[in-house]
């Protein structure tokens, strides 16, 4: 059979290491997917919603480290992809999009399902290429793959059906050679300047993020040499908490431990591999800031810097460490560690006797999951209060890792992220911590996809019949919560109707056994519907005065306008946090 432009596409994708393409075929994509059958090295994963497929592809790419494809046909198909792609862009996931497009002879005529791919994908991709001729196709495919790989984010190939099915103009099968990742090293002057700042400072605090992954041991060595407490973002938690004697937790609304205090009392803060987006939680004292990141465009955009260095930590730290004085004064570190120890006790206020507390406390759910997880488990987390409970009660010892929509904060990511993670690492335990709002938003449609694949993904739903994080936001703003209540759904029964295993848990005494049974299940997905206390709160350290005032104002308004019973219940259910 004559080779087509689509054959060239799939061949180049396979040479780039693509193993899977998620999506839905149809219309403009039909010629492209006629060709994929001739390229069995790439698996097509048929999903029921393109957005779900986009989130799955993003997680697949993050876990595997490779490029993963996702597709949607012209018009509605590609527009369904956009939210998941913006998330992939923010999470630096190598996702390549094969987007259907209208035939070239009706472009720019307002034809059925026509959408301008450049305008549609501008906020969602590093590169957008529209294939308008068979001769041009190879160059677009190459640029898309190069951008996806080297810039660590989505690239889009907009492919009209008439070009996809056209004969390849190439005499031979195209060759694609992946570009090497450029090394990002510091200058000698930058290293010397950083050493001078650290040696001159009296109280140094380290705050690290995802960029510490490949330099975890070096960051720990740095902190021990200069007696620095180590705080971290949620992304950095996976690498910088477990086994780190200087770990002092997190700051911000997810915060716990001595991190806030360590930032407030420092005279120098080292921001290492982090783009923490909440400057008000960083600038809480009088410290000078130094930032190190392999992406120099991020330097200084959150807080003013004394020094910014565009370099990878794994390149910088081996040169820096020999230049640093070893510090024996541990007062700054010991204060932060003492505060962290107090917080560790506080976080267990509703955990240690959680099996006796009804309704079930969400903290107890997260802590019990943490106890049962494998040491190489992958945990995906919905945006919302599941992120709070995961941040406070999961530890990432061993090879455990976690994924979420941390830099975009989309709802409904946990279920598709879990499926994509399982496709990338089928031998690892995968658990999705879902909100009931997020699960009902997107997960239902593709639960059947998980059933068909016999994916042993465990979904744990924190079911409080509430958009809980929004509810908290409204109270912090001084509002009476409105529009946050959700209708009751029996998620376990719905899961059974889809062919999954459903477990409903109302009794805290049976929670551990219910979760143990779910984690042991094989041969398909499990949905554990846990009815949790809808009044449970978390109180982070260093809450701004305006936030506290807003919360009090909201409680007064609720009490005055007929919500007195709810206010009392919220107080009673969180009394141990005071």
Buried (B, 14 or more C-beta within 10 A) or exposed (E): EEBBBBBBBBBBBBBBBBBBBBBBBBBBBBBBBBBBEEBEEBEBBBBBBBBBBBBBBBBBBBBBEBBBBBBBBBBEBBBBBBBBBBBBBBBBBBBBBBBBBBBBEEBEEEEEBBBBBEEBBEEBBBBBBBBBEBBBBBEBBBBBBBBBBBBBBBBBBBBBBBBBBBEBEBEEEBEBEBEEEEEBBBEEEBBBBBBEBBEEBEBBBBBBBBBBBBBBBBBBBBBBBBBBBBBBBBBBBBBBBBBBEBBBBBBBBBBBBBBBBBBBBBBBBBBBBBBBBBEEBBBBBEBBBBBBBBBEEBBBEBBEBBBBBBBBBBBBBEBBBEEBEEBEEEEBBEBBBEBBEEBEEBBBBBBEEBBEBEBBBBBBBBBBBBEBBBEBBBBBBBBBBBBBBBBBBBEBEEEBBBBBBBBBBBBBBBBBBBBBBBBBBEEBBBBBBBBBBBBBBBBBBBBBBBBBBEBBBBBBBBBBBBBBBBBBBBBBEBBBBEEBEBEEBEBBEBBBEBBBBBBBBBBBEBBBEBBEBBBEBEEBBBBBBBBBBBBBBBEBBBBEEEBEEBBEBBBEBBBEEEBEEBBEBBEEBBEEEE
